[in-house]
């Protein structure tokens, strides 16, 4: 009887202590991913196919200029956290002729609005304001290009058919060379046409390019002797990501293995697209989410929330007192 009572109390205590957001970590299945229809040369798709997609609208002002809008992709990690590229969080400035962006001033969190649960970037789903931007501490364009956005409220319709958390790979996972991967986003479909940004979500099938080949082709552009293990390259003749796809996912067998970072041109075969390799940052992502938990009290339910908190505390105190009592009683048997 004493043992059963202790077990029950431990169960209650555990239940009230495990309500934090957690990131889904899963290794992709071994079978090769089926290529998507052949973003540039991509085909329309829907948010129900990629329910972890997020669309980021960035509001920024450069001195002496009118307010400007930028946009990036993102990936839902939890109901309060979104993964994206670090460079999306800075005042945008074009570098040479690459599609990457940089800046020295980070955007205020309130200037990043996230839309989730919609195939379209201008309507539907729900919008959420960012309360905090956490950029990787070693970010220097174009490397360690990863950031976590913390939302000020809970994502609507979480774990519905159109809103789901993404799965990311375990630390160190390696996507096989030449594997079929899929890039997803709302980026331009024609680099030379600023009006080619689609309202609907698109995807494109690519192939994972081995790091040595990728480094050899990028050596004339990227001022590094070699590309680090923390990047992942993918490409296909006439197909690629483009401006506006930054921060969006590169997917392998349903798992987000990359975050779109930069490319040379939107339809070139010679220069593969470069993504941040998510498995190099699995621990950082998990730690960032754990250290930035969100407690949300709805505006119209303050009294209910307070009552629930009080009830929880009373239950914990009651459980603790019973635990002590039965622990003392057990000394007599």
Secondary structure, DSSP 8 states (H G I E B T S, - for coil): -HHHHHHHHHHHHHHHT--S---EE----SS--------BS-EE--TTTSTTEEEEEEEE--TTS--EEEEEEEEEEETTEEEE-GGGGB--EE-TTSS-EE-SSB--GGGEEEEES-SBSSSSSEEEEEEEEEE-TT-BTTBS--EEEEESS--TTTTSSS----EE--TT----TT-EEEEEE--BS-TT-TT-B-SB-EEEEEEEE-HHHHHHHHTTTSSSSS--TTEEEEEBTTBB--TT-TT-EEEETTEEEEEEEE-S-TT-SSS-EEEEEGGGSHHHHHHHHHHT------GGGHHHHHHHHHHHHHHHHHHHHHHHHHHHHGGG-
